Amino acid sequence: MVSQTILERVADGDQTAVQDCLKTYGGLVWSLARRMLRNSEDAEDAVQEIFVDVWKNAARFDGTQASETTFVAMIARRRLIDRIRHLQRRPAPDSLEDMLTEPANTADREMQISLEAREAFDALRELRPEQRKVLQLSIVQGLSHQEIADATGMPLGTVKTHARRGIIQAREIMGIGNTNSGKEVSA
């Protein structure tokens, strides 16, 4: 008997699978939310919405197309981009935590972000032109792999390969370890 993946179990209504899903992918989703959103309240709300989407879409998971980690990360990324676009359309009040932060801490954070952005930019410049183009369309413009394929005329598989290899190479250039053992990269 072939054991089911967590998402297959969620799709079948297995209550223990929901807890397994949260335990397995909670850290990934939380880290993506904290990295992409400006305050913890938005990140917490986004994480809840992301897991609702994961549970609603669990039946769509196809292990031949992507790993579970990639599937969850893709849903998270799309939901986070939607949330960012929504937040940018309307002014949001700063959280109490953000208002009470000392200016020096804010300046330190901004400087760190600026340095990290410069390092990432430099790493992107070292990539092959196709990899750089795919990653720029994905990261900067928020396009999906299919949208990038449509925009560039590249086959979808080629776009995915350029994205994966580009991220792995950029991580190596920046000295960031790949915690997924090279099997998949969530972007």
LOROKOL-198218 format. One line per 5 residues: their letters; for each residue x, y, z of C-alpha. Coordinates in steps of 0.05 Angstrom, whole numbers, plus 5000, padded with zeros to 4 digits. Layout:
BEGIN
A	X:Y:Z | ...
END
This chain:
BEGIN
MVSQT	5000:5000:5000 | 5027:5068:4980 | 5024:5119:5036 | 4989:5184:5021 | 5023:5252:5023
ILERV	5000:5302:5074 | 4961:5342:5022 | 4927:5279:4997 | 4906:5263:5068 | 4881:5335:5078
ADGDQ	4841:5329:5013 | 4811:5264:5040 | 4788:5299:5104 | 4839:5267:5151 | 4839:5312:5213
TAVQD	4909:5290:5235 | 4935:5311:5166 | 4915:5384:5182 | 4960:5383:5243 | 5015:5348:5204
CLKTY	5009:5401:5150 | 5015:5457:5201 | 5074:5423:5235 | 5110:5408:5171 | 5099:5473:5132
GGLVW	5084:5524:5187 | 5156:5547:5191 | 5163:5555:5116 | 5098:5594:5110 | 5114:5638:5171
SLARR	5184:5654:5146 | 5157:5674:5077 | 5103:5717:5109 | 5151:5752:5156 | 5200:5764:5100
MLRNS	5149:5794:5052 | 5102:5832:5099 | 5120:5893:5140 | 5090:5875:5208 | 5074:5813:5248
EDAED	4998:5825:5249 | 4996:5823:5173 | 5041:5761:5173 | 4996:5725:5223 | 4933:5740:5183
AVQEI	4968:5719:5119 | 4991:5653:5149 | 4919:5636:5168 | 4894:5654:5099 | 4950:5614:5066
FVDVW	4933:5551:5105 | 4859:5559:5088 | 4879:5563:5015 | 4925:5502:5023 | 4867:5462:5052
KNAAR	4818:5485:4999 | 4867:5468:4943 | 4897:5404:4972 | 4859:5362:4922 | 4894:5399:4865
FDGTQ	4962:5375:4889 | 4997:5331:4838 | 5062:5300:4861 | 5084:5290:4789 | 5082:5365:4777
ASETT	5115:5391:4841 | 5135:5371:4911 | 5088:5386:4969 | 5137:5439:4994 | 5136:5474:4926
FVAMI	5060:5470:4922 | 5052:5500:4992 | 5105:5554:4978 | 5072:5572:4912 | 5004:5581:4946
ARRRL	5038:5622:5001 | 5075:5666:4952 | 5013:5680:4911 | 4972:5697:4973 | 5027:5741:5000
IDRIR	5034:5779:4934 | 4959:5789:4933 | 4961:5815:5004 | 5019:5862:4988 | 4982:5890:4928
HLQRR	4920:5899:4970 | 4959:5935:5025 | 4993:5980:4975 | 4925:6003:4948 | 4903:6030:5015
PAPDS	4942:6063:5070 | 4949:6018:5130 | 4963:6045:5200 | 5028:6023:5230 | 5024:5971:5284
LEDML	5038:5992:5356 | 5102:5951:5354 | 5126:5990:5293 | 5108:6058:5323 | 5145:6042:5388
TEPAN	5209:6019:5354 | 5267:6066:5365 | 5289:6104:5303 | 5360:6075:5310 | 5331:6004:5305
TADRE	5292:6025:5243 | 5354:6055:5212 | 5394:5993:5228 | 5341:5949:5197 | 5337:5993:5135
MQISL	5413:5991:5128 | 5413:5915:5135 | 5358:5908:5084 | 5396:5955:5037 | 5459:5914:5045
EAREA	5422:5849:5033 | 5387:5878:4972 | 5454:5900:4944 | 5483:5831:4956 | 5423:5799:4922
FDALR	5429:5847:4864 | 5503:5832:4856 | 5488:5757:4858 | 5434:5765:4804 | 5485:5801:4759
ELRPE	5530:5739:4762 | 5475:5693:4736 | 5465:5673:4663 | 5421:5724:4627 | 5362:5676:4621
QRKVL	5364:5659:4695 | 5370:5732:4714 | 5310:5751:4669 | 5266:5695:4697 | 5283:5713:4769
QLSIV	5272:5788:4757 | 5204:5775:4726 | 5186:5729:4783 | 5213:5767:4843 | 5206:5840:4820
QGLSH	5143:5836:4779 | 5111:5777:4816 | 5096:5737:4753 | 5081:5663:4756 | 5122:5613:4717
QEIAD	5067:5608:4665 | 5063:5684:4659 | 5139:5687:4650 | 5135:5633:4596 | 5080:5672:4560
ATGMP	5119:5738:4565 | 5186:5710:4543 | 5165:5655:4495 | 5205:5604:4534 | 5175:5536:4547
LGTVK	5145:5529:4617 | 5195:5475:4637 | 5253:5518:4615 | 5226:5576:4657 | 5221:5531:4718
THARR	5291:5504:4707 | 5321:5574:4699 | 5285:5596:4763 | 5308:5536:4804 | 5379:5537:4780
GIIQA	5383:5613:4785 | 5360:5612:4858 | 5408:5556:4876 | 5466:5592:4842 | 5447:5660:4874
REIMG	5444:5626:4943 | 5513:5596:4931 | 5541:5664:4910 | 5511:5697:4972 | 5534:5640:5017
IGNTN	5464:5620:5038 | 5457:5546:5052 | 5402:5507:5018 | 5362:5473:5073 | 5323:5431:5023
SGKEV	5383:5388:5005 | 5377:5410:4932 | 5310:5376:4921 | 5268:5438:4915 | 5273:5512:4924
SA	5216:5555:4947 | 5213:5624:4918
END
